[in-house]
């Protein structure tokens, strides 16, 4: 399955295309969840404070579906 990934603030350094990337497409197994996505990107769990899937609050156990949009947000993001 393919999901869109938005990494916010200091998490941008985990983008595969570089920190200036705005959205990235990740290809995951059909039964993958947010935790699998984070592992695939090498993002430690303690770095992520909030997770949104399709603009709704979610957690690491949330199962993803093809076409989902996933936002991973650290504790201190914004400006």
Protein Blocks (a to p, Z undefined) as FASTA:
>chain_A
ZZddddehjllmmpmnbjkbmbdcddddfkbcfklmmmmnopafklpmbdceehiacdfk
lccdehiacddddfbgcZZ
